[in-house]
Amino acid sequence: MATAYCVKCRAKVEIRNPRNVTLKNKRPAVQGVCPRCGTKVFRIGKG
């Protein structure tokens, strides 16, 4: 599973509902939701 840093929880969490996205500069990223607080989390470079 992909992990990301949640700014609200101040901890690394596993991304819930991960989906691969491509940034404007063609870099891969993973976007999802924090399982603890429900905030959107984002990880650049993992595609």
PQR file of N, CA, C, O and H, with PARSE charges and radii, in Angstrom:
ATOM      1  N   MET A   1       0.832  -1.193   0.000 -0.4000 1.5000
ATOM      2  CA  MET A   1       0.000   0.000   0.000 -0.0000 2.0000
ATOM      3  C   MET A   1       0.867   1.243   0.000  0.5500 1.7000
ATOM      4  O   MET A   1       1.999   1.234   0.484 -0.5500 1.4000
ATOM      5  N   ALA A   2       0.322   2.299  -0.545 -0.4000 1.5000
ATOM      6  CA  ALA A   2       1.029   3.568  -0.584 -0.0000 2.0000
ATOM      7  C   ALA A   2       0.824   4.315   0.731  0.5500 1.7000
ATOM      8  O   ALA A   2      -0.254   4.265   1.322 -0.5500 1.4000
ATOM      9  H   ALA A   2      -0.597   2.307  -0.939  0.4000 1.0000
ATOM     10  N   THR A   3       1.857   4.999   1.175 -0.4000 1.5000
ATOM     11  CA  THR A   3       1.761   5.805   2.384 -0.0000 2.0000
ATOM     12  C   THR A   3       2.000   7.259   2.034  0.5500 1.7000
ATOM     13  O   THR A   3       2.666   7.577   1.049 -0.5500 1.4000
ATOM     14  H   THR A   3       2.733   5.039   0.694  0.4000 1.0000
ATOM     15  N   ALA A   4       1.450   8.133   2.852 -0.4000 1.5000
ATOM     16  CA  ALA A   4       1.625   9.569   2.663 -0.0000 2.0000
ATOM     17  C   ALA A   4       1.624  10.236   4.028  0.5500 1.7000
ATOM     18  O   ALA A   4       1.218   9.626   5.017 -0.5500 1.4000
ATOM     19  H   ALA A   4       0.909   7.875   3.653  0.4000 1.0000
ATOM     20  N   TYR A   5       2.074  11.479   4.091 -0.4000 1.5000
ATOM     21  CA  TYR A   5       2.105  12.230   5.337 -0.0000 2.0000
ATOM     22  C   TYR A   5       0.821  13.043   5.454  0.5500 1.7000
ATOM     23  O   TYR A   5       0.494  13.832   4.567 -0.5500 1.4000
ATOM     24  H   TYR A   5       2.404  11.975   3.287  0.4000 1.0000
ATOM     25  N   CYS A   6       0.098  12.848   6.550 -0.4000 1.5000
ATOM     26  CA  CYS A   6      -1.116  13.621   6.812 -0.0000 2.0000
ATOM     27  C   CYS A   6      -0.732  14.842   7.645  0.5500 1.7000
ATOM     28  O   CYS A   6      -0.125  14.703   8.707 -0.5500 1.4000
ATOM     29  H   CYS A   6       0.364  12.208   7.270  0.4000 1.0000
ATOM     30  N   VAL A   7      -1.078  16.019   7.175 -0.4000 1.5000
ATOM     31  CA  VAL A   7      -0.699  17.249   7.854 -0.0000 2.0000
ATOM     32  C   VAL A   7      -1.520  17.441   9.125  0.5500 1.7000
ATOM     33  O   VAL A   7      -1.013  17.971  10.113 -0.5500 1.4000
ATOM     34  H   VAL A   7      -1.572  16.131   6.313  0.4000 1.0000
ATOM     35  N   LYS A   8      -2.780  17.016   9.108 -0.4000 1.5000
ATOM     36  CA  LYS A   8      -3.627  17.158  10.298 -0.0000 2.0000
ATOM     37  C   LYS A   8      -3.195  16.207  11.410  0.5500 1.7000
ATOM     38  O   LYS A   8      -3.080  16.617  12.565 -0.5500 1.4000
ATOM     39  H   LYS A   8      -3.192  16.585   8.305  0.4000 1.0000
ATOM     40  N   CYS A   9      -2.956  14.942  11.072 -0.4000 1.5000
ATOM     41  CA  CYS A   9      -2.566  13.945  12.069 -0.0000 2.0000
ATOM     42  C   CYS A   9      -1.087  14.045  12.439  0.5500 1.7000
ATOM     43  O   CYS A   9      -0.672  13.541  13.482 -0.5500 1.4000
ATOM     44  H   CYS A   9      -3.049  14.609  10.133  0.4000 1.0000
ATOM     45  N   ARG A  10      -0.301  14.686  11.596 -0.4000 1.5000
ATOM     46  CA  ARG A  10       1.153  14.799  11.759 -0.0000 2.0000
ATOM     47  C   ARG A  10       1.812  13.429  11.851  0.5500 1.7000
ATOM     48  O   ARG A  10       2.653  13.184  12.715 -0.5500 1.4000
ATOM     49  H   ARG A  10      -0.638  15.095  10.748  0.4000 1.0000
ATOM     50  N   ALA A  11       1.411  12.536  10.939 -0.4000 1.5000
ATOM     51  CA  ALA A  11       1.962  11.184  10.928 -0.0000 2.0000
ATOM     52  C   ALA A  11       1.854  10.606   9.530  0.5500 1.7000
ATOM     53  O   ALA A  11       1.058  11.068   8.713 -0.5500 1.4000
ATOM     54  H   ALA A  11       0.727  12.735  10.237  0.4000 1.0000
ATOM     55  N   LYS A  12       2.669   9.583   9.263 -0.4000 1.5000
ATOM     56  CA  LYS A  12       2.552   8.856   8.009 -0.0000 2.0000
ATOM     57  C   LYS A  12       1.392   7.879   8.133  0.5500 1.7000
ATOM     58  O   LYS A  12       1.281   7.163   9.128 -0.5500 1.4000
ATOM     59  H   LYS A  12       3.315   9.207   9.927  0.4000 1.0000
ATOM     60  N   VAL A  13       0.534   7.851   7.128 -0.4000 1.5000
ATOM     61  CA  VAL A  13      -0.631   6.975   7.140 -0.0000 2.0000
ATOM     62  C   VAL A  13      -0.722   6.246   5.804  0.5500 1.7000
ATOM     63  O   VAL A  13      -0.175   6.697   4.797 -0.5500 1.4000
ATOM     64  H   VAL A  13       0.624   8.434   6.320  0.4000 1.0000
ATOM     65  N   GLU A  14      -1.421   5.113   5.809 -0.4000 1.5000
ATOM     66  CA  GLU A  14      -1.699   4.422   4.556 -0.0000 2.0000
ATOM     67  C   GLU A  14      -2.823   5.149   3.843  0.5500 1.7000
ATOM     68  O   GLU A  14      -3.793   5.568   4.475 -0.5500 1.4000
ATOM     69  H   GLU A  14      -1.865   4.747   6.627  0.4000 1.0000
ATOM     70  N   ILE A  15      -2.703   5.301   2.544 -0.4000 1.5000
ATOM     71  CA  ILE A  15      -3.691   6.046   1.775 -0.0000 2.0000
ATOM     72  C   ILE A  15      -4.919   5.169   1.558  0.5500 1.7000
ATOM     73  O   ILE A  15      -4.807   4.049   1.058 -0.5500 1.4000
ATOM     74  H   ILE A  15      -1.915   4.960   2.030  0.4000 1.0000
ATOM     75  N   ARG A  16      -6.093   5.680   1.934 -0.4000 1.5000
ATOM     76  CA  ARG A  16      -7.344   4.986   1.676 -0.0000 2.0000
ATOM     77  C   ARG A  16      -7.908   5.495   0.344  0.5500 1.7000
ATOM     78  O   ARG A  16      -7.830   6.689   0.052 -0.5500 1.4000
ATOM     79  H   ARG A  16      -6.184   6.589   2.340  0.4000 1.0000
ATOM     80  N   ASN A  17      -8.466   4.608  -0.448 -0.4000 1.5000
ATOM     81  CA  ASN A  17      -8.984   4.920  -1.785 -0.0000 2.0000
ATOM     82  C   ASN A  17      -7.908   5.572  -2.663  0.5500 1.7000
ATOM     83  O   ASN A  17      -8.139   6.652  -3.206 -0.5500 1.4000
ATOM     84  H   ASN A  17      -8.530   3.638  -0.211  0.4000 1.0000
ATOM     85  N   PRO A  18      -6.728   4.932  -2.812 -0.5600 1.5000
ATOM     86  CA  PRO A  18      -5.672   5.560  -3.614  0.2800 2.0000
ATOM     87  C   PRO A  18      -6.011   5.551  -5.095  0.5500 1.7000
ATOM     88  O   PRO A  18      -6.586   4.591  -5.606 -0.5500 1.4000
ATOM     89  N   ARG A  19      -5.654   6.613  -5.767 -0.4000 1.5000
ATOM     90  CA  ARG A  19      -5.801   6.655  -7.223 -0.0000 2.0000
ATOM     91  C   ARG A  19      -4.600   7.362  -7.818  0.5500 1.7000
ATOM     92  O   ARG A  19      -4.114   8.362  -7.289 -0.5500 1.4000
ATOM     93  H   ARG A  19      -5.187   7.393  -5.351  0.4000 1.0000
ATOM     94  N   ASN A  20      -4.136   6.821  -8.926 -0.4000 1.5000
ATOM     95  CA  ASN A  20      -2.968   7.375  -9.602 -0.0000 2.0000
ATOM     96  C   ASN A  20      -3.392   8.594 -10.412  0.5500 1.7000
ATOM     97  O   ASN A  20      -4.386   8.556 -11.137 -0.5500 1.4000
ATOM     98  H   ASN A  20      -4.530   6.008  -9.356  0.4000 1.0000
ATOM     99  N   VAL A  21      -2.631   9.668 -10.280 -0.4000 1.5000
ATOM    100  CA  VAL A  21      -2.871  10.887 -11.032 -0.0000 2.0000
ATOM    101  C   VAL A  21      -1.559  11.334 -11.661  0.5500 1.7000
ATOM    102  O   VAL A  21      -0.482  10.917 -11.234 -0.5500 1.4000
ATOM    103  H   VAL A  21      -1.824   9.698  -9.691  0.4000 1.0000
ATOM    104  N   THR A  22      -1.655  12.175 -12.663 -0.4000 1.5000
ATOM    105  CA  THR A  22      -0.486  12.745 -13.329 -0.0000 2.0000
ATOM    106  C   THR A  22      -0.543  14.255 -13.177  0.5500 1.7000
ATOM    107  O   THR A  22      -1.560  14.882 -13.475 -0.5500 1.4000
ATOM    108  H   THR A  22      -2.530  12.514 -13.009  0.4000 1.0000
ATOM    109  N   LEU A  23       0.552  14.832 -12.712 -0.4000 1.5000
ATOM    110  CA  LEU A  23       0.621  16.274 -12.530 -0.0000 2.0000
ATOM    111  C   LEU A  23       0.788  16.974 -13.874  0.5500 1.7000
ATOM    112  O   LEU A  23       1.002  16.327 -14.900 -0.5500 1.4000
ATOM    113  H   LEU A  23       1.378  14.323 -12.469  0.4000 1.0000
ATOM    114  N   LYS A  24       0.687  18.298 -13.858 -0.4000 1.5000
ATOM    115  CA  LYS A  24       0.828  19.072 -15.094 -0.0000 2.0000
ATOM    116  C   LYS A  24       2.184  18.880 -15.751  0.5500 1.7000
ATOM    117  O   LYS A  24       2.296  18.923 -16.976 -0.5500 1.4000
ATOM    118  H   LYS A  24       0.513  18.823 -13.025  0.4000 1.0000
ATOM    119  N   ASN A  25       3.232  18.664 -14.927 -0.4000 1.5000
ATOM    120  CA  ASN A  25       4.570  18.483 -15.471 -0.0000 2.0000
ATOM    121  C   ASN A  25       4.872  17.007 -15.759  0.5500 1.7000
ATOM    122  O   ASN A  25       6.034  16.623 -15.889 -0.5500 1.4000
ATOM    123  H   ASN A  25       3.141  18.629 -13.932  0.4000 1.0000
ATOM    124  N   LYS A  26       3.822  16.184 -15.859 -0.4000 1.5000
ATOM    125  CA  LYS A  26       3.895  14.767 -16.249 -0.0000 2.0000
ATOM    126  C   LYS A  26       4.506  13.860 -15.181  0.5500 1.7000
ATOM    127  O   LYS A  26       4.877  12.728 -15.493 -0.5500 1.4000
ATOM    128  H   LYS A  26       2.878  16.496 -15.753  0.4000 1.0000
ATOM    129  N   ARG A  27       4.623  14.317 -13.935 -0.4000 1.5000
ATOM    130  CA  ARG A  27       5.129  13.459 -12.863 -0.0000 2.0000
ATOM    131  C   ARG A  27       3.987  12.628 -12.287  0.5500 1.7000
ATOM    132  O   ARG A  27       2.865  13.122 -12.168 -0.5500 1.4000
ATOM    133  H   ARG A  27       4.321  15.236 -13.682  0.4000 1.0000
ATOM    134  N   PRO A  28       4.257  11.376 -11.930 -0.5600 1.5000
ATOM    135  CA  PRO A  28       3.202  10.541 -11.334  0.2800 2.0000
ATOM    136  C   PRO A  28       2.999  10.893  -9.860  0.5500 1.7000
ATOM    137  O   PRO A  28       3.918  11.356  -9.184 -0.5500 1.4000
ATOM    138  N   ALA A  29       1.785  10.666  -9.381 -0.4000 1.5000
ATOM    139  CA  ALA A  29       1.470  10.913  -7.977 -0.0000 2.0000
ATOM    140  C   ALA A  29       0.307  10.019  -7.569  0.5500 1.7000
ATOM    141  O   ALA A  29      -0.391   9.461  -8.416 -0.5500 1.4000
ATOM    142  H   ALA A  29       1.039  10.290  -9.930  0.4000 1.0000
ATOM    143  N   VAL A  30       0.109   9.892  -6.260 -0.4000 1.5000
ATOM    144  CA  VAL A  30      -1.006   9.121  -5.718 -0.0000 2.0000
ATOM    145  C   VAL A  30      -1.805  10.049  -4.815  0.5500 1.7000
ATOM    146  O   VAL A  30      -1.242  10.754  -3.978 -0.5500 1.4000
ATOM    147  H   VAL A  30       0.676  10.345  -5.572  0.4000 1.0000
ATOM    148  N   GLN A  31      -3.128  10.041  -4.992 -0.4000 1.5000
ATOM    149  CA  GLN A  31      -4.003  10.899  -4.219 -0.0000 2.0000
ATOM    150  C   GLN A  31      -5.037  10.022  -3.528  0.5500 1.7000
ATOM    151  O   GLN A  31      -5.518   9.046  -4.104 -0.5500 1.4000
ATOM    152  H   GLN A  31      -3.586   9.468  -5.671  0.4000 1.0000
ATOM    153  N   GLY A  32      -5.378  10.375  -2.287 -0.4000 1.5000
ATOM    154  CA  GLY A  32      -6.359   9.590  -1.561 -0.0000 2.0000
ATOM    155  C   GLY A  32      -6.827  10.304  -0.309  0.5500 1.7000
ATOM    156  O   GLY A  32      -6.784  11.531  -0.221 -0.5500 1.4000
ATOM    157  H   GLY A  32      -4.988  11.168  -1.820  0.4000 1.0000
ATOM    158  N   VAL A  33      -7.282   9.502   0.676 -0.4000 1.5000
ATOM    159  CA  VAL A  33      -7.864  10.049   1.893 -0.0000 2.0000
ATOM    160  C   VAL A  33      -7.168   9.436   3.096  0.5500 1.7000
ATOM    161  O   VAL A  33      -6.798   8.262   3.074 -0.5500 1.4000
ATOM    162  H   VAL A  33      -7.317   8.505   0.604  0.4000 1.0000
ATOM    163  N   CYS A  34      -6.990  10.235   4.153 -0.4000 1.5000
ATOM    164  CA  CYS A  34      -6.421   9.745   5.407 -0.0000 2.0000
ATOM    165  C   CYS A  34      -7.471   8.895   6.123  0.5500 1.7000
ATOM    166  O   CYS A  34      -8.610   9.336   6.282 -0.5500 1.4000
ATOM    167  H   CYS A  34      -7.291  11.188   4.171  0.4000 1.0000
ATOM    168  N   PRO A  35      -7.106   7.673   6.562 -0.5600 1.5000
ATOM    169  CA  PRO A  35      -8.095   6.823   7.228  0.2800 2.0000
ATOM    170  C   PRO A  35      -8.476   7.307   8.634  0.5500 1.7000
ATOM    171  O   PRO A  35      -9.533   6.930   9.140 -0.5500 1.4000
ATOM    172  N   ARG A  36      -7.652   8.122   9.264 -0.4000 1.5000
ATOM    173  CA  ARG A  36      -7.935   8.595  10.626 -0.0000 2.0000
ATOM    174  C   ARG A  36      -8.882   9.792  10.643  0.5500 1.7000
ATOM    175  O   ARG A  36      -9.883   9.790  11.358 -0.5500 1.4000
ATOM    176  H   ARG A  36      -6.793   8.428   8.853  0.4000 1.0000
ATOM    177  N   CYS A  37      -8.554  10.825   9.841 -0.4000 1.5000
ATOM    178  CA  CYS A  37      -9.318  12.076   9.936 -0.0000 2.0000
ATOM    179  C   CYS A  37     -10.119  12.418   8.678  0.5500 1.7000
ATOM    180  O   CYS A  37     -10.969  13.308   8.722 -0.5500 1.4000
ATOM    181  H   CYS A  37      -7.740  10.826   9.260  0.4000 1.0000
ATOM    182  N   GLY A  38      -9.871  11.735   7.563 -0.4000 1.5000
ATOM    183  CA  GLY A  38     -10.642  11.992   6.347 -0.0000 2.0000
ATOM    184  C   GLY A  38     -10.104  13.117   5.480  0.5500 1.7000
ATOM    185  O   GLY A  38     -10.749  13.509   4.509 -0.5500 1.4000
ATOM    186  H   GLY A  38      -9.181  11.012   7.527  0.4000 1.0000
ATOM    187  N   THR A  39      -8.931  13.643   5.816 -0.4000 1.5000
ATOM    188  CA  THR A  39      -8.315  14.703   5.033 -0.0000 2.0000
ATOM    189  C   THR A  39      -7.694  14.143   3.765  0.5500 1.7000
ATOM    190  O   THR A  39      -7.237  13.000   3.753 -0.5500 1.4000
ATOM    191  H   THR A  39      -8.406  13.324   6.605  0.4000 1.0000
ATOM    192  N   LYS A  40      -7.671  14.930   2.701 -0.4000 1.5000
ATOM    193  CA  LYS A  40      -7.039  14.512   1.464 -0.0000 2.0000
ATOM    194  C   LYS A  40      -5.524  14.468   1.646  0.5500 1.7000
ATOM    195  O   LYS A  40      -4.923  15.424   2.136 -0.5500 1.4000
ATOM    196  H   LYS A  40      -8.042  15.858   2.710  0.4000 1.0000
ATOM    197  N   VAL A  41      -4.909  13.352   1.248 -0.4000 1.5000
ATOM    198  CA  VAL A  41      -3.451  13.219   1.315 -0.0000 2.0000
ATOM    199  C   VAL A  41      -2.911  12.978  -0.093  0.5500 1.7000
ATOM    200  O   VAL A  41      -3.630  12.511  -0.976 -0.5500 1.4000
ATOM    201  H   VAL A  41      -5.397  12.575   0.850  0.4000 1.0000
ATOM    202  N   PHE A  42      -1.647  13.302  -0.283 -0.4000 1.5000
ATOM    203  CA  PHE A  42      -1.050  13.335  -1.612 -0.0000 2.0000
ATOM    204  C   PHE A  42       0.385  12.888  -1.521  0.5500 1.7000
ATOM    205  O   PHE A  42       1.106  13.304  -0.614 -0.5500 1.4000
ATOM    206  H   PHE A  42      -1.063  13.681   0.435  0.4000 1.0000
ATOM    207  N   ARG A  43       0.819  12.042  -2.449 -0.4000 1.5000
ATOM    208  CA  ARG A  43       2.216  11.585  -2.479 -0.0000 2.0000
ATOM    209  C   ARG A  43       2.732  11.712  -3.907  0.5500 1.7000
ATOM    210  O   ARG A  43       2.204  11.087  -4.826 -0.5500 1.4000
ATOM    211  H   ARG A  43       0.233  11.704  -3.185  0.4000 1.0000
ATOM    212  N   ILE A  44       3.757  12.518  -4.081 -0.4000 1.5000
ATOM    213  CA  ILE A  44       4.337  12.736  -5.402 -0.0000 2.0000
ATOM    214  C   ILE A  44       5.438  11.706  -5.644  0.5500 1.7000
ATOM    215  O   ILE A  44       6.212  11.391  -4.740 -0.5500 1.4000
ATOM    216  H   ILE A  44       4.186  13.026  -3.334  0.4000 1.0000
ATOM    217  N   GLY A  45       5.504  11.189  -6.858 -0.4000 1.5000
ATOM    218  CA  GLY A  45       6.596  10.314  -7.247 -0.0000 2.0000
ATOM    219  C   GLY A  45       6.292   8.844  -7.182  0.5500 1.7000
ATOM    220  O   GLY A  45       7.143   8.045  -7.574 -0.5500 1.4000
ATOM    221  H   GLY A  45       4.876  11.444  -7.593  0.4000 1.0000
ATOM    222  N   LYS A  46       5.144   8.437  -6.718 -0.4000 1.5000
ATOM    223  CA  LYS A  46       4.760   7.026  -6.696 -0.0000 2.0000
ATOM    224  C   LYS A  46       3.583   6.856  -7.640  0.5500 1.7000
ATOM    225  O   LYS A  46       2.494   7.373  -7.391 -0.5500 1.4000
ATOM    226  H   LYS A  46       4.453   9.086  -6.400  0.4000 1.0000
ATOM    227  N   GLY A  47       3.809   6.137  -8.710 -0.4000 1.5000
ATOM    228  CA  GLY A  47       2.735   6.024  -9.673 -0.0000 2.0000
ATOM    229  C   GLY A  47       2.327   4.684  -9.940  0.5500 1.7000
ATOM    230  O   GLY A  47       1.421   4.463 -10.743 -0.5500 1.4000
ATOM    231  H   GLY A  47       4.694   5.718  -8.912  0.4000 1.0000
TER
END
